[in-house]
Amino acid sequence: MTDHSEDDWNPQTALVHGGVQRSQFGETSEAIYLTQGFVYDSAEAAEARFKGEVPGFVYSRYANPTVDIFERRMCALEGAEEARAMASGMAAVTAALLCSVRAGDHVVAGRALFGSCRWVVETLMPRYGVEATLVDGSRIEEWQAAVRPNTKLFFLESPTNPTLEVADIAAVAALANEVGGRLVVDNVFATPMMQKPLELGAHVVVYSATKHIDGQGRCLGGVVLSDKQWIDEELQDFFRHTGPSLSPFNAWTLLKGLETLPLRVRQQTESAARIADFLADHGKVARVIYPGRKDHPQADIIARQMSGGSTLLCLELKGGKREAFAFENALRIVKISNNLGDAKSLITHPATTTHKNLSEEARAELGIGDGTLRLSVGLEHGDDLLADIERALAAV
Ligand SMILES: *Cc1c(COP(=O)(O)O)cnc(C)c1O
C-alpha cells in the first residue's frame, strides 16, 4: 500500500482539497486575499523577498495567495508542474503564444479556432513579424506539409468550435518534437476531465476558465499550464511585465467551480449524448456531430485521446437560416447565447454570431452552414431538455 499522498488523489479529491493554504484562522473555505500588495517585517525581509531568498508574495500582478491556490489546484488536475492564472481565456492564449515566438518565427495552427484565437494568430502575430499557416487540424499531412525551417510553434483546439472536429494531439506533438517546436493546446471544449494534452505530448495547455471551470456564468478567467522550465524561461517575464493577472475574487469563484467540475461535466456529457442520439434520428436534422458517437468523423482518434464525450454538440438543420432561427426562437429552456460550458443550456447560430466575421468561403471550409447550430448542454434534467428540443423542432 502506498501512503496515498496528494499525488495519488483522484481528480474529485484534488479538486476539493488541492492547493489549499489556510491562514492562521483555519477557515474551511479558501480565503479571498483581495490585496494588491504585501508588507514586510523589516527592510532586510523586503530585500530577501525581492532577491527570492525567502519565499513569499510581493505584488498581486505577479502572484497572490488565492490565485496561487487556484493555480496549484489546476496543476493537480492537469498533472502539470506549473500554472499561471490569467484574467480571461484570451489573456491566457495570447500570453502562451506571444511569449513563445520572436520576429521571424513561423507558427502552424489548426484553422478551426475560437474567433479571437484566430485573430491573434492570423492578424496580430504577423504585425510583429511572426507568420502563420492555418491548416485543416484533423489532417496530419497538412501539419507536416506546413512546417518551415523557422517553425517554432504549433497551436490547436480539439474538439474545435463549433463543428467539434478532432486533431490527433499525440501526432502533432510528435511532429513538434521532431522539428524542435512546441505544441500549445486550447483544451476548453474537451475540459480537463475528458482530455489530458500534456500526457499526449503537448508542451503547453491553455484554458478559458470562463467556460466549464466556472461553469455557472459568473466571471472570466484563464490559465496556462506547462513544465516549470517553460514557465520560468518563456512565460514568467512576459506575464509579470504585461499584467494579464487574474483577480483574487475571480480566482476564488473559479476555485469553487473546480470543486464541482467533475460532477457537472459528467452530468452535462450524459445529457449531451442523449440529445445527440435523439437528434441523429430526427427527420428535420441533416447531421449531428458529437464526439462520443460512432459516426463522428474522427471517432478513432477520440477513442485514443479522450476519456469521454463532450458537453457540446453541433447540429445541422435541414433548410438553412430560417429553420435554424425558428428552432432557436421556439426553445424555452435552452437559451440563445454565444457562451458555453454553463449550467444553463445555451444555443448559438455561429454563422450570424460567433463566426459572422469570417468570409462565406472561410465558414464553408469550417463546415459552418446557415443551418448549423452549436448546443452547449447544461445541468437541467435531461428529460426536460429533450422535451424542449422536441417541441421546438416540431415548430420548425
Ligand atoms: C471562450 C474561449 C476562449 C476565450 O476565452 P475568454 O475567457 O472568453 O477570453 C478561447 N478558446 C476557446 C476554445 C473558447 O471557447
The ligand as a Gaussian input file, in Angstrom:
#p B3LYP/6-31G(d) Opt

LIG

0 1
 C      -14.119000      31.139000     -24.791000
 C      -12.918000      30.572000     -25.432000
 C      -11.705000      31.282000     -25.459000
 C      -11.574000      32.668000     -24.875000
 O      -11.884000      32.724000     -23.522000
 P      -12.381000      34.049000     -22.767000
 O      -12.417000      33.639000     -21.351000
 O      -13.710000      34.409000     -23.340000
 O      -11.374000      35.115000     -23.051000
 C      -10.625000      30.678000     -26.067000
 N      -10.714000      29.456000     -26.637000
 C      -11.870000      28.757000     -26.642000
 C      -11.905000      27.424000     -27.288000
 C      -13.007000      29.280000     -26.042000
 O      -14.150000      28.589000     -26.048000

